[in-house]
Amino acid sequence: MDIADFEDILRAGESSTVEFKRCGGNPEHDTYETICSFANHAGGAIFLGVKDDGTVLGVPEKSALSIERNIANVTGQPQSFSPTLFVETERFQYDGKTVIRIWVPPTSSVFRYKGQIWDRVADADRRIDGEMQITQMYIRKQNIFTEQHIYPGLSFEDLDSNLIARIRAMVESKTPDHPWGGMDDQGFVA
């Protein structure tokens, strides 16, 4: 992470897409609630080793790799996250202290952490229990991601034939007798 960008983030403070967390030898459970809420909202960055007021405390250097592994393991376990979630971590030094950034991408899925749905409201994580709130989350996510949209003006000529060939090759490498292998390009995208 670029130090100037990090300093800008520290000055701006927490927001709907940035969260600061203290962190000792392991992330606290509320770190995973924030990961879940970011994934269910617009994505974001969590900085471990930073107090709410932006004071950088750092994480123990000897624990940094263990913390990163813990994050990958917990977000990748179906017992913890449903569906499982891939997040990126980045470790960097600021004023001689180790900070870990967790990048949570925006997604089209609705996630649960230990059976609970979390969403981001302003700079807070809120547990979502109501059926109407959950429905609204699904609708919001459906309208954000392009894979859920139909584009009536799009024609076959607008598509990249090289990309179609790459996708077909990837599918055939995993499943040699996949039906897409025998289709022409127009049948493949229809």
C-alpha positions, 0 to 999 in steps of 0.5 A: 500500500502506498504510504501517502494513500494510507495517510489520506485514509487515516485523515479521512477516518472510518467510513462505510468502506473503511474500518480500523481494528486493533489486533493482538495475536489474532483477529477478534470476532468483530473483524469477521462481522465487518468482513461479512458486512463489507461483502454484503454491501459495497466491499471495503478495506479493514486495517488491522493494528489501527485504533478507531481514532486513526492511531497506528498501534500495529500488530505484533510482527511475529503474529502477522503471518498467523493473522493473515492465515487465520483470516484466509482460513476463517473466510474459507470455511463453510462453517464460518462463512456461507458462502465462503469468501475470498479476501486479500491481505496486504502487510505493510510498515507504517512508522515502524509498525506492522499494519495488515490491510484486508481487502473485501471485494464487492460481490453479488452474493449475500454472505452469512458469518456464523449463520448471521447476515451483517450489513454496513450502515454508515460506519457500523456493522449491523446484524440483519434479521428482518425478512424485509431487510434481507429481501432488500439486500438481495434486490440491492445486490441484484441491481448492482452486478451486471451478470444479473442484467439483460442488455437488449441492445447487445448483439453477438458482434459486440462480444470478443471472440478471443474471450469466447475461445478462452472460456471454451478452452478452460471448460474443456480442459476441466471437462473434455466432454462438456457440451460447450466444446461442440458448439459454435460461438453463437450457440455458446453465447445463446 
